[in-house]
């Protein structure tokens, strides 16, 4: 799942960059709203965004 997410987000970030858009990825609340969502923990989401390492992808930390 990590490899697929990395490849997909890398491609999306490239597309966003070419359009002048920055995409954000947010970890979702699994306890109430989104059970079973992968990368639900903030540290996992941050690690994925850091691994993609593209200016067109950032993490959205909604507090």
LINTA-V441712 format. One record per residue. N is the residue number from 1. RES is the residue in three letters. D_CENTER is the distance of its C-alpha to the mean C-alpha in Angstrom with 1 decimal. Layout:
[[N,RES,D_CENTER] [N,RES,D_CENTER]]
This chain:
[[1,UNK,12.8] [2,UNK,10.9] [3,UNK,12.6] [4,UNK,11.9] [5,UNK,8.1] [6,UNK,8.6] [7,UNK,11.2] [8,UNK,9.7] [9,UNK,6.8] [10,UNK,9.7] [11,UNK,11.9] [12,UNK,10.1] [13,UNK,9.8] [14,UNK,13.4] [15,UNK,14.5] [16,UNK,13.2] [17,UNK,14.9] [18,UNK,18.0] [19,UNK,18.1] [20,UNK,17.7] [21,UNK,14.5] [22,UNK,11.5] [23,UNK,8.3] [24,UNK,6.3] [25,UNK,3.4] [26,UNK,6.1] [27,UNK,7.7] [28,UNK,10.7] [29,UNK,14.3] [30,UNK,15.7] [31,UNK,19.2] [32,UNK,20.1] [33,UNK,17.9] [34,UNK,15.5] [35,UNK,17.3] [36,UNK,16.0] [37,UNK,12.3] [38,UNK,10.6] [39,UNK,8.4] [40,UNK,10.2] [41,UNK,11.3] [42,UNK,10.1] [43,UNK,11.2] [44,UNK,9.3] [45,UNK,5.9] [46,UNK,7.5] [47,UNK,9.1] [48,UNK,6.4] [49,UNK,5.4] [50,UNK,9.2] [51,UNK,10.1] [52,UNK,8.8] [53,UNK,10.9] [54,UNK,11.1] [55,UNK,12.4] [56,UNK,10.8] [57,UNK,7.1] [58,UNK,7.1] [59,UNK,6.2] [60,UNK,8.3] [61,UNK,10.7] [62,UNK,13.0] [63,UNK,16.2]]
